[in-house]
């Protein structure tokens, strides 16, 4: 009843493809679909904002207005879109200065999403996205991690050494998708054990709440900073 497959397909498209006109049309239609939850609608527009905020012809303000006017979303909920974008942009300095790349840049968390669909024979549109953690762990297991990006606390180690026990702890929270992926690695990689931990287990609702709490305390946040 919540049109989960329809929502998921557009989410996957936003994560893995750059197809503005199609994405915009699909999001507009889903916003006006009564069966879809407010959180799902806000999530779609937030993903759109993250994907297309650099594009001059983006429709972020229009979609935020549409959430309230035709989507049954409260103004407070719709404001999460700009808060999520502001939170994302606040992290952007050059990696050499301790910042992170844009999530859709070559080093970003969505950088490998489309290649999974095109190169690995994944024909299911609902499984296009693969987390950055998956490729990081696969490179670690194969001894291919770049030492510049993943240095050792103390000298003497080598990224070519293949580990047997790996502990992953994510400050800010891990997702169920990441937990499922790690369970798959443990089941299919003999001799390697991966343990996942984090400060919390995230889903869309808890992530929205944490971003709202964080950004609402910033001065002069009216959307983009």
N, C-alpha and C positions, 0 to 999 in steps of 0.2 A: 504493500500500500504506500510505502514511502519512496517508491521509484528508485531503490538503491542501485539497481543496475544502470539506469540512465544517468544517475549522478556520478557513479563510479567511472563510467565511460568518459564523461567530460573531464573529470579529475585526471584520469590517465592521459587524456589528450593535452591538457594544460601542462602536465609534468613533462611530457615526452615530445611534444610537437610544437611547432611555431606556425599556427594557422589562425590568425587573428579573426578574420571575418566569420569563419565557421564557429570558432569558440564563442565569439560574442553573441551570435544568433542563438546558439544552443543554451547559453547561460540566460539570456533574456527569456527564452521559453520556459526554462526550469524555474526561474524566479516566480513566474506567474502560474506555476502548477501548485494547486492547493495541497496535494498530498505530501509534498516535500517539507521537511522540518526547517525551521528558521536557521538552526546551526548549519545544516547542509547548504542552504542558500548563501549564508555568509561565507562559508568555507570556499564555495565556488568563486565568489567575487574576490575573496582574498587571494586565491591562487591566480586568478586573472590579473589582479593588481601586481603581484610579484612577477608574473611572466611578462607583462606588457607595460610596466610603469615607465620604461625608457622610451617607449614608442609615442611620438608626439600626438598621434591620432587615437590614443587610447580613450576608452569610454568609462574610466573609473568613476568620475562624479555621477554620470548618468546611471550606472548600475547601482551605486549606493543609494541614489534617490529612488530607483525602481524597487529596491528591497522594501522600502517603507511604503511607497505609493501603491504597489501592486503585489508585493510578496508577503504581506502579513508580518513583516519584521519591524520591531520597535526601533526608534531612532537610536537608542542606547546600543542595541545589538548591531545595527548597521555601522555605527562608529568604530566597531572593531576592525573593519577593513582598513581604514587609514591608520589605526593604531598598530596593526600588524605590519603594515608597510613602513611606518615610522620606526618600529622596532628593528625591522630588517635593515633599513638604511642606516640606522645608528651604529651598526656593526661594521660599516664599510670604511675601512682605511686600507691602505695597501697591506698585503700579507707581511711585508718586511717590517711594517710598523705594528704588527700584532693584530691586524684586522683579518677579515675573511673575504673571500671572493663572492661576487654575486652568485646566488644559488644556481643560475642558469649559465654562468661562465664555464670555461673549460675545467676549472678546478672546483666548481661548485657542487652542491649535493645532488643536483639533478643532471649533471653533465653527462653521465653515462646512461641515462634512462632510455633515450631513443635507440641507442646502439643495441640494447638488449633485444628490442623488438625486431630490428632489421638484420642483426648478425647472428643471433642465436636461435633463429627459427621459432620465436615465440609468436604464435598466431592468435593467441587469446588477447584481445584488446584490454582485458581487465587485469592482465599481469605484465604490462609493459614496464612499469616502474620497478627498478631495483635500487635499494638504498645504497648510499655511499659506503656505509659500513660493510656491506657485502663484498664490494670490490677491494676494500682495504684489508679485510680478513683474508680474502683469497690471495692477495699479493703477499701478505705476511706468511701464510702457510707455504707459499711457493718460494719464499725468500727473495721477494722482488720489491719490498718497500724501499722507497727512496730515503736515504739517511738524512737528507736535508730537511725533509718534511716530518720525519719520525725519528728524531735523534734519541740517543741513549742518555739516561740520567748520568751514568758514569761511563768513561771510555772503556774500550776493550771489547765491546760487543760487535756483532756483525749482523746486518739485516739478511745476510745469506743463510744464517743459521735458521733451520726450520724448527719452530717451537712445537712442544707437545702439549703444554698447558697455557691457555690464553685467558686472561681476565679483562673484560671490557666493562668499564664503569663510565656512564654518561651523566655528567653534571647537567641538570636541567630536565632529565627524564628520558627514559627509553620508551619505544612504542611496541605494540603487539606485533607489528610487521617485522621489526628487528628481532624480537624474541622468536618468532616463527622461523625466520631465516637462519638464526643461529642453531635452532633445533635441527634444521635441515643439514647444516654443515656438520654437526656432531654425528648425525645419522649416516652421512655419506663419506666422511673423511676418517678412515681408520688411523689411530695413533695420535689424533688431535682432539683435545677437549677444550671447548670454549664455554666460559661462564659469563653471563650478562648481568650487570647490576646497574643501578641508577638512583638518582635522588627521588624519582617517582616513576610511575607508569603513566604515560600520556595517552589521551585520546583527544579528539577535537575539542570537546567541551572543557577539559582541564587546561589544554593549551590556551584556548581563548581566555579563560579566567586568569591565567598567569600573566599573559601579555597585557590584559586589561589592568590588572593590579599594578604592573610595572610601569606602563606608559602613562597611566592616569596620574602618577606622582611626578611626572616630568613637568617642568615649566613650559608654558606656551605651546602645548601640543594641541593643535587643532586639525591634525591630519598629517601632512608631511612636515618634516622638520628641516 
